[in-house]
Amino acid sequence: MLDTRDAMLVFEPRRIVPWYAVPPGDLDLDLTEHDPSPVPELRAPVLPPSHDDWHTVPGRSLHLGDRGEVAFRPDAPELGGRVVLPWGPFDWLEEDEPVMSHPHDPFKRIDVLRSSRHVRVQVDGVTVAESHRPTMLVEAHLPVRWYLPRDDVRMDLLTASAHHTVCAYKGVASYFGAEGAPDVAWFYPDPLHDALPVKDLVCFWRPAVVLVDGVPVDTSMPGD
């Protein structure tokens, strides 16, 4: 459907991740033009990820049969007529490497650092993990995450979850729940190369309380 060496990364206003914009001649699809879906008044500063068909710049919506919008052509002359492609309808490769979730943001990176800080995790007042050998994952625009060896986690208090999420930089995460706290922790069984040092380590988030050297740290996600 698409093979191009002339893609651009486009940050549409109010979206937190970029999309690819490609020359229409490199897109082998029979598309029809339509008016884009109107964007309602939103209280949140960013567009919800479930609405790829909402756009904050003028342009034309490009539909594929009854599947609806699979591309959008902004009126911006800087794009030279390129069309912007949402992620969902396609499988993506950069060179020969699969890309997950969204294109990589060139202004975002991951650092993974070994640490000897004291990390303690509580769920409903119960200590479920305590470690002096955490791994610190620093990711642009997100709180620092503390990944713990399983030997330092009360795995008997956790149960495997069917929930999964996808990160463009770390890969597919699997989850654990605790009593009264479903999906309170995650791990990467097969991480992408930037996150290989946290393979199978366990990271906790809300409603868990994570204390580093006795001080509670931020465990929120964007939009919380």
Beta strands, then each sheet from edge to edge (+ up, - down):
strand 1: 8-10
strand 2: 19-22
strand 3: 32-34
strand 4: 59-63
strand 5: 69-74
strand 6: 83-85
strand 7: 93-94
strand 8: 97-98
strand 9: 110-114
strand 10: 119-123
strand 11: 126-131
strand 12: 135-139
strand 13: 145-148
strand 14: 158-167
strand 15: 171-178
strand 16: 181-187
strand 17: 202-204
strand 18: 209-212
strand 19: 215-216
sheet 1: 1+ 2- 6+
sheet 2: 3+ 4- 5+
sheet 3: 7+ 8-
sheet 4: 9+ 12- 13+ 17- 16+ 15- 14+
sheet 5: 11+ 10- 18+ 19-
end
